Amino acid sequence: MKSWAEMVYNTCKVFILFTGFTLLFYFGMIWVSQEYQNYKRYDEPSGAAVKVMQASVNKDQTWLERLFMFYQNGE
């Protein structure tokens, strides 16, 4: 049977490893969060950007035509 001191020593090693990896994970998550918090996703594109989609101006469509357009284009 293991001695009491050896069991306490092994328990302390596991506790220190667990605490160390938990802190590493916590600060890693904070670092990733801060990195993406400063990322400006909604800025206007620069350069020769092209608008991909135009809003439909045709308001006199029936619900059936609109449904067919949905199935064709997936909008």
PDB file of N, CA, C, O and CB in Angstrom:
ATOM      1  N   MET A   1       0.840  -1.167   0.000  1.00  0.00           N
ATOM      2  CA  MET A   1       0.000   0.000   0.000  1.00  0.00           C
ATOM      3  C   MET A   1       0.895   1.244   0.000  1.00  0.00           C
ATOM      4  O   MET A   1       1.952   1.276   0.630  1.00  0.00           O
ATOM      5  CB  MET A   1      -0.961  -0.010   1.218  1.00  0.00           C
ATOM      6  N   LYS A   2       0.434   2.266  -0.730  1.00  0.00           N
ATOM      7  CA  LYS A   2       1.216   3.495  -0.837  1.00  0.00           C
ATOM      8  C   LYS A   2       1.204   4.244   0.497  1.00  0.00           C
ATOM      9  O   LYS A   2       0.261   4.182   1.286  1.00  0.00           O
ATOM     10  CB  LYS A   2       0.664   4.395  -1.968  1.00  0.00           C
ATOM     11  N   SER A   3       2.289   4.938   0.688  1.00  0.00           N
ATOM     12  CA  SER A   3       2.338   5.729   1.910  1.00  0.00           C
ATOM     13  C   SER A   3       1.468   6.982   1.756  1.00  0.00           C
ATOM     14  O   SER A   3       1.110   7.392   0.652  1.00  0.00           O
ATOM     15  CB  SER A   3       3.801   6.116   2.249  1.00  0.00           C
ATOM     16  N   TRP A   4       1.156   7.550   2.873  1.00  0.00           N
ATOM     17  CA  TRP A   4       0.286   8.724   2.891  1.00  0.00           C
ATOM     18  C   TRP A   4       0.955   9.902   2.197  1.00  0.00           C
ATOM     19  O   TRP A   4       0.282  10.638   1.476  1.00  0.00           O
ATOM     20  CB  TRP A   4      -0.083   9.098   4.330  1.00  0.00           C
ATOM     21  N   ALA A   5       2.230  10.103   2.385  1.00  0.00           N
ATOM     22  CA  ALA A   5       2.970  11.227   1.796  1.00  0.00           C
ATOM     23  C   ALA A   5       3.018  11.109   0.273  1.00  0.00           C
ATOM     24  O   ALA A   5       2.895  12.108  -0.436  1.00  0.00           O
ATOM     25  CB  ALA A   5       4.404  11.289   2.367  1.00  0.00           C
ATOM     26  N   GLU A   6       3.196   9.886  -0.226  1.00  0.00           N
ATOM     27  CA  GLU A   6       3.236   9.682  -1.674  1.00  0.00           C
ATOM     28  C   GLU A   6       1.867   9.974  -2.295  1.00  0.00           C
ATOM     29  O   GLU A   6       1.793  10.531  -3.390  1.00  0.00           O
ATOM     30  CB  GLU A   6       3.679   8.238  -2.005  1.00  0.00           C
ATOM     31  N   MET A   7       0.803   9.609  -1.616  1.00  0.00           N
ATOM     32  CA  MET A   7      -0.538   9.870  -2.118  1.00  0.00           C
ATOM     33  C   MET A   7      -0.822  11.373  -2.132  1.00  0.00           C
ATOM     34  O   MET A   7      -1.427  11.869  -3.083  1.00  0.00           O
ATOM     35  CB  MET A   7      -1.583   9.135  -1.263  1.00  0.00           C
ATOM     36  N   VAL A   8      -0.403  12.101  -1.108  1.00  0.00           N
ATOM     37  CA  VAL A   8      -0.583  13.550  -1.064  1.00  0.00           C
ATOM     38  C   VAL A   8       0.237  14.204  -2.178  1.00  0.00           C
ATOM     39  O   VAL A   8      -0.243  15.131  -2.830  1.00  0.00           O
ATOM     40  CB  VAL A   8      -0.172  14.116   0.324  1.00  0.00           C
ATOM     41  N   TYR A   9       1.460  13.737  -2.403  1.00  0.00           N
ATOM     42  CA  TYR A   9       2.326  14.267  -3.449  1.00  0.00           C
ATOM     43  C   TYR A   9       1.692  14.074  -4.831  1.00  0.00           C
ATOM     44  O   TYR A   9       1.679  15.007  -5.633  1.00  0.00           O
ATOM     45  CB  TYR A   9       3.705  13.588  -3.395  1.00  0.00           C
ATOM     46  N   ASN A  10       1.174  12.894  -5.117  1.00  0.00           N
ATOM     47  CA  ASN A  10       0.528  12.629  -6.403  1.00  0.00           C
ATOM     48  C   ASN A  10      -0.750  13.459  -6.570  1.00  0.00           C
ATOM     49  O   ASN A  10      -1.047  13.921  -7.672  1.00  0.00           O
ATOM     50  CB  ASN A  10       0.204  11.135  -6.533  1.00  0.00           C
ATOM     51  N   THR A  11      -1.493  13.648  -5.499  1.00  0.00           N
ATOM     52  CA  THR A  11      -2.698  14.469  -5.558  1.00  0.00           C
ATOM     53  C   THR A  11      -2.337  15.922  -5.861  1.00  0.00           C
ATOM     54  O   THR A  11      -3.019  16.582  -6.645  1.00  0.00           O
ATOM     55  CB  THR A  11      -3.483  14.374  -4.235  1.00  0.00           C
ATOM     56  N   CYS A  12      -1.274  16.417  -5.245  1.00  0.00           N
ATOM     57  CA  CYS A  12      -0.830  17.795  -5.510  1.00  0.00           C
ATOM     58  C   CYS A  12      -0.361  17.950  -6.953  1.00  0.00           C
ATOM     59  O   CYS A  12      -0.624  18.978  -7.577  1.00  0.00           O
ATOM     60  CB  CYS A  12       0.304  18.192  -4.544  1.00  0.00           C
ATOM     61  N   LYS A  13       0.331  16.944  -7.493  1.00  0.00           N
ATOM     62  CA  LYS A  13       0.758  17.008  -8.888  1.00  0.00           C
ATOM     63  C   LYS A  13      -0.440  17.104  -9.822  1.00  0.00           C
ATOM     64  O   LYS A  13      -0.441  17.913 -10.750  1.00  0.00           O
ATOM     65  CB  LYS A  13       1.605  15.786  -9.244  1.00  0.00           C
ATOM     66  N   VAL A  14      -1.450  16.291  -9.586  1.00  0.00           N
ATOM     67  CA  VAL A  14      -2.639  16.321 -10.436  1.00  0.00           C
ATOM     68  C   VAL A  14      -3.357  17.661 -10.298  1.00  0.00           C
ATOM     69  O   VAL A  14      -3.816  18.221 -11.294  1.00  0.00           O
ATOM     70  CB  VAL A  14      -3.592  15.163 -10.076  1.00  0.00           C
ATOM     71  N   PHE A  15      -3.455  18.168  -9.100  1.00  0.00           N
ATOM     72  CA  PHE A  15      -4.112  19.456  -8.876  1.00  0.00           C
ATOM     73  C   PHE A  15      -3.364  20.586  -9.580  1.00  0.00           C
ATOM     74  O   PHE A  15      -3.990  21.442 -10.205  1.00  0.00           O
ATOM     75  CB  PHE A  15      -4.214  19.749  -7.373  1.00  0.00           C
ATOM     76  N   ILE A  16      -2.036  20.599  -9.487  1.00  0.00           N
ATOM     77  CA  ILE A  16      -1.243  21.641 -10.143  1.00  0.00           C
ATOM     78  C   ILE A  16      -1.368  21.535 -11.657  1.00  0.00           C
ATOM     79  O   ILE A  16      -1.513  22.557 -12.328  1.00  0.00           O
ATOM     80  CB  ILE A  16       0.235  21.542  -9.723  1.00  0.00           C
ATOM     81  N   LEU A  17      -1.316  20.326 -12.214  1.00  0.00           N
ATOM     82  CA  LEU A  17      -1.493  20.155 -13.660  1.00  0.00           C
ATOM     83  C   LEU A  17      -2.878  20.606 -14.099  1.00  0.00           C
ATOM     84  O   LEU A  17      -3.009  21.310 -15.100  1.00  0.00           O
ATOM     85  CB  LEU A  17      -1.269  18.692 -14.059  1.00  0.00           C
ATOM     86  N   PHE A  18      -3.905  20.215 -13.370  1.00  0.00           N
ATOM     87  CA  PHE A  18      -5.272  20.603 -13.722  1.00  0.00           C
ATOM     88  C   PHE A  18      -5.436  22.116 -13.678  1.00  0.00           C
ATOM     89  O   PHE A  18      -6.026  22.709 -14.582  1.00  0.00           O
ATOM     90  CB  PHE A  18      -6.281  19.937 -12.778  1.00  0.00           C
ATOM     91  N   THR A  19      -4.910  22.742 -12.618  1.00  0.00           N
ATOM     92  CA  THR A  19      -5.011  24.192 -12.486  1.00  0.00           C
ATOM     93  C   THR A  19      -4.234  24.892 -13.597  1.00  0.00           C
ATOM     94  O   THR A  19      -4.712  25.877 -14.160  1.00  0.00           O
ATOM     95  CB  THR A  19      -4.496  24.643 -11.113  1.00  0.00           C
ATOM     96  N   GLY A  20      -3.059  24.401 -13.914  1.00  0.00           N
ATOM     97  CA  GLY A  20      -2.243  24.997 -14.975  1.00  0.00           C
ATOM     98  C   GLY A  20      -2.919  24.923 -16.337  1.00  0.00           C
ATOM     99  O   GLY A  20      -2.956  25.917 -17.063  1.00  0.00           O
ATOM    100  N   PHE A  21      -3.450  23.762 -16.689  1.00  0.00           N
ATOM    101  CA  PHE A  21      -4.120  23.626 -17.974  1.00  0.00           C
ATOM    102  C   PHE A  21      -5.429  24.406 -18.027  1.00  0.00           C
ATOM    103  O   PHE A  21      -5.811  24.907 -19.084  1.00  0.00           O
ATOM    104  CB  PHE A  21      -4.381  22.168 -18.268  1.00  0.00           C
ATOM    105  N   THR A  22      -6.112  24.511 -16.901  1.00  0.00           N
ATOM    106  CA  THR A  22      -7.340  25.320 -16.861  1.00  0.00           C
ATOM    107  C   THR A  22      -7.019  26.789 -17.090  1.00  0.00           C
ATOM    108  O   THR A  22      -7.723  27.462 -17.842  1.00  0.00           O
ATOM    109  CB  THR A  22      -8.069  25.142 -15.513  1.00  0.00           C
ATOM    110  N   LEU A  23      -5.969  27.296 -16.454  1.00  0.00           N
ATOM    111  CA  LEU A  23      -5.561  28.682 -16.665  1.00  0.00           C
ATOM    112  C   LEU A  23      -5.085  28.910 -18.095  1.00  0.00           C
ATOM    113  O   LEU A  23      -5.388  29.943 -18.693  1.00  0.00           O
ATOM    114  CB  LEU A  23      -4.460  29.064 -15.681  1.00  0.00           C
ATOM    115  N   LEU A  24      -4.346  27.958 -18.643  1.00  0.00           N
ATOM    116  CA  LEU A  24      -3.901  28.066 -20.031  1.00  0.00           C
ATOM    117  C   LEU A  24      -5.093  28.137 -20.982  1.00  0.00           C
ATOM    118  O   LEU A  24      -5.103  28.959 -21.898  1.00  0.00           O
ATOM    119  CB  LEU A  24      -3.001  26.878 -20.398  1.00  0.00           C
ATOM    120  N   PHE A  25      -6.084  27.296 -20.778  1.00  0.00           N
ATOM    121  CA  PHE A  25      -7.289  27.307 -21.606  1.00  0.00           C
ATOM    122  C   PHE A  25      -8.052  28.616 -21.430  1.00  0.00           C
ATOM    123  O   PHE A  25      -8.520  29.187 -22.415  1.00  0.00           O
ATOM    124  CB  PHE A  25      -8.195  26.113 -21.257  1.00  0.00           C
ATOM    125  N   TYR A  26      -8.185  29.100 -20.210  1.00  0.00           N
ATOM    126  CA  TYR A  26      -8.922  30.333 -19.927  1.00  0.00           C
ATOM    127  C   TYR A  26      -8.267  31.532 -20.606  1.00  0.00           C
ATOM    128  O   TYR A  26      -8.942  32.304 -21.287  1.00  0.00           O
ATOM    129  CB  TYR A  26      -9.009  30.569 -18.412  1.00  0.00           C
ATOM    130  N   PHE A  27      -6.972  31.691 -20.427  1.00  0.00           N
ATOM    131  CA  PHE A  27      -6.298  32.825 -21.037  1.00  0.00           C
ATOM    132  C   PHE A  27      -6.210  32.686 -22.549  1.00  0.00           C
ATOM    133  O   PHE A  27      -6.178  33.691 -23.258  1.00  0.00           O
ATOM    134  CB  PHE A  27      -4.914  32.983 -20.454  1.00  0.00           C
ATOM    135  N   GLY A  28      -6.172  31.465 -23.051  1.00  0.00           N
ATOM    136  CA  GLY A  28      -6.235  31.258 -24.501  1.00  0.00           C
ATOM    137  C   GLY A  28      -7.574  31.689 -25.063  1.00  0.00           C
ATOM    138  O   GLY A  28      -7.627  32.291 -26.135  1.00  0.00           O
ATOM    139  N   MET A  29      -8.656  31.393 -24.362  1.00  0.00           N
ATOM    140  CA  MET A  29      -9.978  31.823 -24.815  1.00  0.00           C
ATOM    141  C   MET A  29     -10.112  33.342 -24.757  1.00  0.00           C
ATOM    142  O   MET A  29     -10.727  33.937 -25.642  1.00  0.00           O
ATOM    143  CB  MET A  29     -11.072  31.165 -23.967  1.00  0.00           C
ATOM    144  N   ILE A  30      -9.555  33.973 -23.742  1.00  0.00           N
ATOM    145  CA  ILE A  30      -9.577  35.437 -23.659  1.00  0.00           C
ATOM    146  C   ILE A  30      -8.786  36.038 -24.819  1.00  0.00           C
ATOM    147  O   ILE A  30      -9.221  37.019 -25.421  1.00  0.00           O
ATOM    148  CB  ILE A  30      -8.998  35.921 -22.303  1.00  0.00           C
ATOM    149  N   TRP A  31      -7.629  35.457 -25.136  1.00  0.00           N
ATOM    150  CA  TRP A  31      -6.812  35.957 -26.234  1.00  0.00           C
ATOM    151  C   TRP A  31      -7.557  35.848 -27.566  1.00  0.00           C
ATOM    152  O   TRP A  31      -7.549  36.797 -28.351  1.00  0.00           O
ATOM    153  CB  TRP A  31      -5.488  35.190 -26.302  1.00  0.00           C
ATOM    154  N   VAL A  32      -8.197  34.715 -27.832  1.00  0.00           N
ATOM    155  CA  VAL A  32      -8.955  34.546 -29.072  1.00  0.00           C
ATOM    156  C   VAL A  32     -10.124  35.511 -29.115  1.00  0.00           C
ATOM    157  O   VAL A  32     -10.411  36.086 -30.166  1.00  0.00           O
ATOM    158  CB  VAL A  32      -9.455  33.102 -29.211  1.00  0.00           C
ATOM    159  N   SER A  33     -10.802  35.699 -27.995  1.00  0.00           N
ATOM    160  CA  SER A  33     -11.934  36.623 -27.950  1.00  0.00           C
ATOM    161  C   SER A  33     -11.494  38.049 -28.246  1.00  0.00           C
ATOM    162  O   SER A  33     -12.160  38.752 -29.006  1.00  0.00           O
ATOM    163  CB  SER A  33     -12.618  36.560 -26.586  1.00  0.00           C
ATOM    164  N   GLN A  34     -10.397  38.485 -27.667  1.00  0.00           N
ATOM    165  CA  GLN A  34      -9.903  39.838 -27.924  1.00  0.00           C
ATOM    166  C   GLN A  34      -9.422  39.986 -29.354  1.00  0.00           C
ATOM    167  O   GLN A  34      -9.568  41.054 -29.950  1.00  0.00           O
ATOM    168  CB  GLN A  34      -8.777  40.188 -26.959  1.00  0.00           C
ATOM    169  N   GLU A  35      -8.855  38.936 -29.909  1.00  0.00           N
ATOM    170  CA  GLU A  35      -8.363  38.987 -31.280  1.00  0.00           C
ATOM    171  C   GLU A  35      -9.512  39.210 -32.260  1.00  0.00           C
ATOM    172  O   GLU A  35      -9.387  40.008 -33.189  1.00  0.00           O
ATOM    173  CB  GLU A  35      -7.613  37.696 -31.627  1.00  0.00           C
ATOM    174  N   TYR A  36     -10.625  38.515 -32.059  1.00  0.00           N
ATOM    175  CA  TYR A  36     -11.760  38.658 -32.962  1.00  0.00           C
ATOM    176  C   TYR A  36     -12.652  39.837 -32.606  1.00  0.00           C
ATOM    177  O   TYR A  36     -13.454  40.261 -33.439  1.00  0.00           O
ATOM    178  CB  TYR A  36     -12.573  37.398 -32.961  1.00  0.00           C
ATOM    179  N   GLN A  37     -12.545  40.370 -31.424  1.00  0.00           N
ATOM    180  CA  GLN A  37     -13.332  41.541 -31.039  1.00  0.00           C
ATOM    181  C   GLN A  37     -12.855  42.769 -31.805  1.00  0.00           C
ATOM    182  O   GLN A  37     -13.655  43.653 -32.111  1.00  0.00           O
ATOM    183  CB  GLN A  37     -13.239  41.786 -29.517  1.00  0.00           C
ATOM    184  N   ASN A  38     -11.590  42.835 -32.111  1.00  0.00           N
ATOM    185  CA  ASN A  38     -11.035  43.966 -32.842  1.00  0.00           C
ATOM    186  C   ASN A  38     -11.176  43.799 -34.355  1.00  0.00           C
ATOM    187  O   ASN A  38     -10.823  44.709 -35.106  1.00  0.00           O
ATOM    188  CB  ASN A  38      -9.574  44.147 -32.478  1.00  0.00           C
ATOM    189  N   TYR A  39     -11.677  42.676 -34.808  1.00  0.00           N
ATOM    190  CA  TYR A  39     -11.842  42.416 -36.230  1.00  0.00           C
ATOM    191  C   TYR A  39     -13.086  43.139 -36.725  1.00  0.00           C
ATOM    192  O   TYR A  39     -14.185  42.891 -36.228  1.00  0.00           O
ATOM    193  CB  TYR A  39     -11.938  40.894 -36.512  1.00  0.00           C
ATOM    194  N   LYS A  40     -12.928  44.014 -37.681  1.00  0.00           N
ATOM    195  CA  LYS A  40     -14.039  44.837 -38.170  1.00  0.00           C
ATOM    196  C   LYS A  40     -14.703  44.120 -39.350  1.00  0.00           C
ATOM    197  O   LYS A  40     -14.267  44.257 -40.493  1.00  0.00           O
ATOM    198  CB  LYS A  40     -13.541  46.266 -38.592  1.00  0.00           C
ATOM    199  N   ARG A  41     -15.747  43.367 -39.067  1.00  0.00           N
ATOM    200  CA  ARG A  41     -16.413  42.564 -40.093  1.00  0.00           C
ATOM    201  C   ARG A  41     -17.310  43.385 -40.992  1.00  0.00           C
ATOM    202  O   ARG A  41     -17.503  43.028 -42.154  1.00  0.00           O
ATOM    203  CB  ARG A  41     -17.217  41.476 -39.452  1.00  0.00           C
ATOM    204  N   TYR A  42     -17.864  44.473 -40.490  1.00  0.00           N
ATOM    205  CA  TYR A  42     -18.905  45.177 -41.210  1.00  0.00           C
ATOM    206  C   TYR A  42     -18.408  46.436 -41.898  1.00  0.00           C
ATOM    207  O   TYR A  42     -19.215  47.302 -42.236  1.00  0.00           O
ATOM    208  CB  TYR A  42     -20.012  45.522 -40.281  1.00  0.00           C
ATOM    209  N   ASP A  43     -17.121  46.564 -42.112  1.00  0.00           N
ATOM    210  CA  ASP A  43     -16.582  47.705 -42.829  1.00  0.00           C
ATOM    211  C   ASP A  43     -16.925  47.599 -44.316  1.00  0.00           C
ATOM    212  O   ASP A  43     -17.133  46.511 -44.852  1.00  0.00           O
ATOM    213  CB  ASP A  43     -15.058  47.799 -42.628  1.00  0.00           C
ATOM    214  N   GLU A  44     -16.976  48.762 -44.961  1.00  0.00           N
ATOM    215  CA  GLU A  44     -17.182  48.782 -46.409  1.00  0.00           C
ATOM    216  C   GLU A  44     -15.972  48.140 -47.077  1.00  0.00           C
ATOM    217  O   GLU A  44     -14.839  48.399 -46.673  1.00  0.00           O
ATOM    218  CB  GLU A  44     -17.404  50.241 -46.933  1.00  0.00           C
ATOM    219  N   PRO A  45     -16.194  47.307 -48.094  1.00  0.00           N
ATOM    220  CA  PRO A  45     -15.049  46.705 -48.776  1.00  0.00           C
ATOM    221  C   PRO A  45     -14.269  47.764 -49.550  1.00  0.00           C
ATOM    222  O   PRO A  45     -14.843  48.717 -50.077  1.00  0.00           O
ATOM    223  CB  PRO A  45     -15.512  45.583 -49.724  1.00  0.00           C
ATOM    224  N   SER A  46     -12.974  47.582 -49.608  1.00  0.00           N
ATOM    225  CA  SER A  46     -12.147  48.533 -50.329  1.00  0.00           C
ATOM    226  C   SER A  46     -11.722  47.928 -51.659  1.00  0.00           C
ATOM    227  O   SER A  46     -11.783  46.712 -51.845  1.00  0.00           O
ATOM    228  CB  SER A  46     -10.914  48.938 -49.493  1.00  0.00           C
ATOM    229  N   GLY A  47     -11.294  48.776 -52.579  1.00  0.00           N
ATOM    230  CA  GLY A  47     -10.840  48.290 -53.870  1.00  0.00           C
ATOM    231  C   GLY A  47     -11.980  48.196 -54.865  1.00  0.00           C
ATOM    232  O   GLY A  47     -12.934  48.971 -54.811  1.00  0.00           O
ATOM    233  N   ALA A  48     -11.871  47.243 -55.773  1.00  0.00           N
ATOM    234  CA  ALA A  48     -12.843  47.089 -56.857  1.00  0.00           C
ATOM    235  C   ALA A  48     -13.916  46.075 -56.467  1.00  0.00           C
ATOM    236  O   ALA A  48     -14.102  45.068 -57.150  1.00  0.00           O
ATOM    237  CB  ALA A  48     -12.139  46.652 -58.161  1.00  0.00           C
ATOM    238  N   ALA A  49     -14.612  46.341 -55.381  1.00  0.00           N
ATOM    239  CA  ALA A  49     -15.666  45.438 -54.922  1.00  0.00           C
ATOM    240  C   ALA A  49     -16.895  45.579 -55.812  1.00  0.00           C
ATOM    241  O   ALA A  49     -17.203  46.673 -56.285  1.00  0.00           O
ATOM    242  CB  ALA A  49     -16.031  45.724 -53.446  1.00  0.00           C
ATOM    243  N   VAL A  50     -17.592  44.475 -56.035  1.00  0.00           N
ATOM    244  CA  VAL A  50     -18.778  44.455 -56.884  1.00  0.00           C
ATOM    245  C   VAL A  50     -19.960  44.027 -56.038  1.00  0.00           C
ATOM    246  O   VAL A  50     -19.859  43.075 -55.264  1.00  0.00           O
ATOM    247  CB  VAL A  50     -18.591  43.506 -58.106  1.00  0.00           C
ATOM    248  N   LYS A  51     -21.074  44.717 -56.177  1.00  0.00           N
ATOM    249  CA  LYS A  51     -22.279  44.346 -55.438  1.00  0.00           C
ATOM    250  C   LYS A  51     -22.831  43.054 -56.033  1.00  0.00           C
ATOM    251  O   LYS A  51     -22.959  42.936 -57.251  1.00  0.00           O
ATOM    252  CB  LYS A  51     -23.350  45.488 -55.484  1.00  0.00           C
ATOM    253  N   VAL A  52     -23.149  42.113 -55.202  1.00  0.00           N
ATOM    254  CA  VAL A  52     -23.547  40.792 -55.667  1.00  0.00           C
ATOM    255  C   VAL A  52     -25.037  40.709 -55.925  1.00  0.00           C
ATOM    256  O   VAL A  52     -25.445  40.027 -56.865  1.00  0.00           O
ATOM    257  CB  VAL A  52     -23.143  39.743 -54.663  1.00  0.00           C
ATOM    258  N   MET A  53     -25.856  41.362 -55.146  1.00  0.00           N
ATOM    259  CA  MET A  53     -27.301  41.194 -55.245  1.00  0.00           C
ATOM    260  C   MET A  53     -27.992  42.548 -55.229  1.00  0.00           C
ATOM    261  O   MET A  53     -27.580  43.454 -54.504  1.00  0.00           O
ATOM    262  CB  MET A  53     -27.825  40.313 -54.103  1.00  0.00           C
ATOM    263  N   GLN A  54     -29.028  42.682 -56.018  1.00  0.00           N
ATOM    264  CA  GLN A  54     -29.839  43.884 -56.004  1.00  0.00           C
ATOM    265  C   GLN A  54     -31.182  43.555 -55.368  1.00  0.00           C
ATOM    266  O   GLN A  54     -31.687  42.440 -55.494  1.00  0.00           O
ATOM    267  CB  GLN A  54     -30.022  44.457 -57.436  1.00  0.00           C
ATOM    268  N   ALA A  55     -31.737  44.514 -54.701  1.00  0.00           N
ATOM    269  CA  ALA A  55     -33.060  44.323 -54.117  1.00  0.00           C
ATOM    270  C   ALA A  55     -34.096  44.328 -55.236  1.00  0.00           C
ATOM    271  O   ALA A  55     -34.011  45.122 -56.173  1.00  0.00           O
ATOM    272  CB  ALA A  55     -33.373  45.426 -53.060  1.00  0.00           C
ATOM    273  N   SER A  56     -35.053  43.453 -55.128  1.00  0.00           N
ATOM    274  CA  SER A  56     -36.103  43.365 -56.136  1.00  0.00           C
ATOM    275  C   SER A  56     -37.062  44.543 -55.987  1.00  0.00           C
ATOM    276  O   SER A  56     -37.575  44.808 -54.900  1.00  0.00           O
ATOM    277  CB  SER A  56     -36.866  42.024 -56.020  1.00  0.00           C
ATOM    278  N   VAL A  57     -37.297  45.249 -57.105  1.00  0.00           N
ATOM    279  CA  VAL A  57     -38.179  46.403 -57.085  1.00  0.00           C
ATOM    280  C   VAL A  57     -39.585  46.016 -57.515  1.00  0.00           C
ATOM    281  O   VAL A  57     -40.537  46.757 -57.271  1.00  0.00           O
ATOM    282  CB  VAL A  57     -37.635  47.504 -57.984  1.00  0.00           C
ATOM    283  N   ASN A  58     -39.717  44.870 -58.147  1.00  0.00           N
ATOM    284  CA  ASN A  58     -41.012  44.428 -58.673  1.00  0.00           C
ATOM    285  C   ASN A  58     -41.904  43.965 -57.523  1.00  0.00           C
ATOM    286  O   ASN A  58     -41.709  42.878 -56.979  1.00  0.00           O
ATOM    287  CB  ASN A  58     -40.827  43.285 -59.713  1.00  0.00           C
ATOM    288  N   LYS A  59     -42.892  44.799 -57.151  1.00  0.00           N
ATOM    289  CA  LYS A  59     -43.754  44.495 -56.009  1.00  0.00           C
ATOM    290  C   LYS A  59     -45.095  43.884 -56.432  1.00  0.00           C
ATOM    291  O   LYS A  59     -45.886  43.490 -55.575  1.00  0.00           O
ATOM    292  CB  LYS A  59     -44.002  45.759 -55.201  1.00  0.00           C
ATOM    293  N   ASP A  60     -45.359  43.799 -57.735  1.00  0.00           N
ATOM    294  CA  ASP A  60     -46.665  43.318 -58.172  1.00  0.00           C
ATOM    295  C   ASP A  60     -46.649  41.827 -58.510  1.00  0.00           C
ATOM    296  O   ASP A  60     -47.439  41.381 -59.342  1.00  0.00           O
ATOM    297  CB  ASP A  60     -47.130  44.111 -59.377  1.00  0.00           C
ATOM    298  N   GLN A  61     -45.776  41.058 -57.887  1.00  0.00           N
ATOM    299  CA  GLN A  61     -45.741  39.619 -58.105  1.00  0.00           C
ATOM    300  C   GLN A  61     -46.798  38.934 -57.242  1.00  0.00           C
ATOM    301  O   GLN A  61     -47.093  39.371 -56.130  1.00  0.00           O
ATOM    302  CB  GLN A  61     -44.338  39.054 -57.795  1.00  0.00           C
ATOM    303  N   THR A  62     -47.348  37.874 -57.769  1.00  0.00           N
ATOM    304  CA  THR A  62     -48.284  37.091 -56.957  1.00  0.00           C
ATOM    305  C   THR A  62     -47.477  36.179 -56.042  1.00  0.00           C
ATOM    306  O   THR A  62     -46.266  36.032 -56.206  1.00  0.00           O
ATOM    307  CB  THR A  62     -49.266  36.257 -57.857  1.00  0.00           C
ATOM    308  N   TRP A  63     -48.145  35.584 -55.100  1.00  0.00           N
ATOM    309  CA  TRP A  63     -47.435  34.710 -54.169  1.00  0.00           C
ATOM    310  C   TRP A  63     -46.913  33.469 -54.883  1.00  0.00           C
ATOM    311  O   TRP A  63     -45.895  32.903 -54.485  1.00  0.00           O
ATOM    312  CB  TRP A  63     -48.349  34.307 -53.006  1.00  0.00           C
ATOM    313  N   LEU A  64     -47.616  33.040 -55.949  1.00  0.00           N
ATOM    314  CA  LEU A  64     -47.180  31.865 -56.697  1.00  0.00           C
ATOM    315  C   LEU A  64     -45.906  32.173 -57.486  1.00  0.00           C
ATOM    316  O   LEU A  64     -44.988  31.354 -57.517  1.00  0.00           O
ATOM    317  CB  LEU A  64     -48.296  31.385 -57.645  1.00  0.00           C
ATOM    318  N   GLU A  65     -45.840  33.357 -58.130  1.00  0.00           N
ATOM    319  CA  GLU A  65     -44.630  33.743 -58.851  1.00  0.00           C
ATOM    320  C   GLU A  65     -43.458  33.892 -57.891  1.00  0.00           C
ATOM    321  O   GLU A  65     -42.330  33.510 -58.201  1.00  0.00           O
ATOM    322  CB  GLU A  65     -44.854  35.051 -59.620  1.00  0.00           C
ATOM    323  N   ARG A  66     -43.739  34.442 -56.745  1.00  0.00           N
ATOM    324  CA  ARG A  66     -42.683  34.607 -55.741  1.00  0.00           C
ATOM    325  C   ARG A  66     -42.181  33.246 -55.251  1.00  0.00           C
ATOM    326  O   ARG A  66     -40.986  33.073 -55.014  1.00  0.00           O
ATOM    327  CB  ARG A  66     -43.198  35.443 -54.550  1.00  0.00           C
ATOM    328  N   LEU A  67     -43.095  32.282 -55.099  1.00  0.00           N
ATOM    329  CA  LEU A  67     -42.713  30.935 -54.684  1.00  0.00           C
ATOM    330  C   LEU A  67     -41.853  30.268 -55.746  1.00  0.00           C
ATOM    331  O   LEU A  67     -40.853  29.629 -55.418  1.00  0.00           O
ATOM    332  CB  LEU A  67     -43.956  30.086 -54.401  1.00  0.00           C
ATOM    333  N   PHE A  68     -42.228  30.406 -57.016  1.00  0.00           N
ATOM    334  CA  PHE A  68     -41.427  29.829 -58.096  1.00  0.00           C
ATOM    335  C   PHE A  68     -40.043  30.473 -58.155  1.00  0.00           C
ATOM    336  O   PHE A  68     -39.047  29.789 -58.387  1.00  0.00           O
ATOM    337  CB  PHE A  68     -42.144  29.995 -59.444  1.00  0.00           C
ATOM    338  N   MET A  69     -39.982  31.779 -57.946  1.00  0.00           N
ATOM    339  CA  MET A  69     -38.695  32.456 -57.935  1.00  0.00           C
ATOM    340  C   MET A  69     -37.835  31.975 -56.750  1.00  0.00           C
ATOM    341  O   MET A  69     -36.617  31.848 -56.872  1.00  0.00           O
ATOM    342  CB  MET A  69     -38.900  33.983 -57.869  1.00  0.00           C
ATOM    343  N   PHE A  70     -38.471  31.717 -55.630  1.00  0.00           N
ATOM    344  CA  PHE A  70     -37.760  31.181 -54.476  1.00  0.00           C
ATOM    345  C   PHE A  70     -37.157  29.818 -54.785  1.00  0.00           C
ATOM    346  O   PHE A  70     -36.005  29.548 -54.445  1.00  0.00           O
ATOM    347  CB  PHE A  70     -38.695  31.079 -53.276  1.00  0.00           C
ATOM    348  N   TYR A  71     -37.946  28.957 -55.436  1.00  0.00           N
ATOM    349  CA  TYR A  71     -37.445  27.619 -55.778  1.00  0.00           C
ATOM    350  C   TYR A  71     -36.366  27.677 -56.850  1.00  0.00           C
ATOM    351  O   TYR A  71     -35.445  26.860 -56.833  1.00  0.00           O
ATOM    352  CB  TYR A  71     -38.592  26.729 -56.252  1.00  0.00           C
ATOM    353  N   GLN A  72     -36.455  28.622 -57.784  1.00  0.00           N
ATOM    354  CA  GLN A  72     -35.437  28.739 -58.817  1.00  0.00           C
ATOM    355  C   GLN A  72     -34.131  29.319 -58.300  1.00  0.00           C
ATOM    356  O   GLN A  72     -33.054  28.789 -58.574  1.00  0.00           O
ATOM    357  CB  GLN A  72     -35.950  29.585 -59.937  1.00  0.00           C
ATOM    358  N   ASN A  73     -34.231  30.396 -57.561  1.00  0.00           N
ATOM    359  CA  ASN A  73     -33.033  31.128 -57.146  1.00  0.00           C
ATOM    360  C   ASN A  73     -32.601  30.866 -55.709  1.00  0.00           C
ATOM    361  O   ASN A  73     -31.452  31.120 -55.348  1.00  0.00           O
ATOM    362  CB  ASN A  73     -33.262  32.582 -57.320  1.00  0.00           C
ATOM    363  N   GLY A  74     -33.494  30.372 -54.912  1.00  0.00           N
ATOM    364  CA  GLY A  74     -33.157  30.120 -53.520  1.00  0.00           C
ATOM    365  C   GLY A  74     -33.032  31.376 -52.690  1.00  0.00           C
ATOM    366  O   GLY A  74     -32.273  31.400 -51.721  1.00  0.00           O
ATOM    367  N   GLU A  75     -33.768  32.436 -53.051  1.00  0.00           N
ATOM    368  CA  GLU A  75     -33.657  33.655 -52.264  1.00  0.00           C
ATOM    369  C   GLU A  75     -34.755  33.767 -51.254  1.00  0.00           C
ATOM    370  O   GLU A  75     -34.809  34.742 -50.505  1.00  0.00           O
ATOM    371  CB  GLU A  75     -33.666  34.857 -53.151  1.00  0.00           C
TER     372      GLU A  75
END
